Amino acid sequence: MNARPQRSHRSGPKPPSLGSNLWTLVSLLVLLGLSAGSALLKLGPFNTVANLGIAAIKALLVLTIFMRLKADNALLRIVASAGFAWLAVMIALGLADVLTRTPLPAPW
């Protein structure tokens, strides 16, 4: 009489198919080419905005396909979102520190 339910050695969502992985690889390589190509263009301040947008798209692809957040439970998605929100807070605080400093003249 075994009262505990039998557990499988596998847990979590089903892994993505080979086709899905290949499409993700191709799209990541295209986005890599776009970010490298946009670095060569003289776009002014829009260059930073474009590259940050491309980086965000690449991060979302990795999160949804390779980390399987799209098919996993809601708690894991909440924890991943909280981690990235905390990362955004830390980047914002570091940027605020750098942008509010006054340049000191050289002592010589």
C-alpha positions in Angstrom: 0.0 0.0 0.0 1.8 3.0 -1.3 0.0 6.1 -0.2 2.3 8.6 -2.0 1.5 9.3 -5.6 4.0 8.2 -8.1 6.1 11.0 -9.6 7.6 11.1 -13.0 11.3 12.1 -13.3 10.3 14.9 -15.7 8.6 18.0 -14.5 7.7 21.3 -16.1 6.5 22.0 -19.6 7.4 20.1 -22.7 10.6 21.3 -24.4 10.3 23.3 -27.6 10.5 21.5 -30.9 13.6 21.5 -33.1 11.7 23.8 -35.6 10.9 26.3 -32.8 14.5 26.3 -31.7 15.8 26.8 -35.2 13.3 29.7 -35.9 14.4 31.3 -32.6 18.0 30.9 -33.6 17.4 32.5 -37.0 15.5 35.4 -35.4 18.2 35.9 -32.8 20.9 36.0 -35.6 18.8 38.5 -37.6 18.4 40.7 -34.5 22.1 40.4 -33.9 22.8 41.6 -37.5 20.3 44.5 -37.0 22.0 45.6 -33.8 25.5 45.4 -35.4 24.3 47.1 -38.5 22.6 49.9 -36.6 25.8 50.6 -34.7 27.4 51.6 -38.0 24.6 54.0 -38.9 24.7 57.6 -37.7 21.3 57.8 -36.0 22.2 60.1 -33.2 20.3 59.5 -29.9 17.9 57.1 -31.8 20.8 54.6 -32.1 20.6 53.9 -28.4 16.9 53.6 -28.4 16.9 51.2 -31.4 19.6 49.0 -29.9 17.8 48.9 -26.5 14.6 47.9 -28.3 16.4 45.1 -30.2 18.0 43.9 -27.0 14.6 43.8 -25.3 13.2 41.7 -28.2 16.1 39.3 -28.0 15.6 39.0 -24.2 11.9 38.3 -24.7 12.7 35.6 -27.2 15.1 33.9 -24.8 12.7 34.1 -22.0 9.7 32.7 -23.8 11.4 30.0 -25.9 14.5 28.8 -24.1 13.5 29.5 -20.5 9.9 28.2 -21.3 8.2 30.9 -19.4 5.3 31.0 -21.9 4.2 27.4 -21.1 5.2 27.3 -17.4 3.0 28.2 -14.4 2.2 31.7 -13.4 4.3 31.8 -10.3 7.5 31.3 -12.3 6.5 34.1 -14.7 5.8 36.4 -11.7 9.2 35.6 -10.2 11.0 36.2 -13.5 9.1 39.5 -13.9 10.0 40.5 -10.4 13.7 39.8 -11.1 13.7 41.9 -14.2 11.8 44.7 -12.5 14.5 44.6 -9.7 17.2 44.8 -12.4 15.5 47.8 -14.0 15.4 49.5 -10.6 19.1 48.9 -10.0 20.0 50.2 -13.5 17.8 53.3 -12.9 19.5 54.0 -9.6 22.9 53.6 -11.1 22.0 55.8 -14.0 20.5 58.4 -11.7 23.8 58.4 -9.7 25.9 58.9 -12.8 23.7 61.6 -14.3 23.5 63.7 -11.2 27.2 64.0 -10.5 28.9 67.3 -10.9 32.3 67.2 -12.7 35.1 68.1 -10.3 37.9 70.3 -11.7 41.4 68.7 -11.8 43.4 69.6 -8.7 46.5 70.7 -10.7 
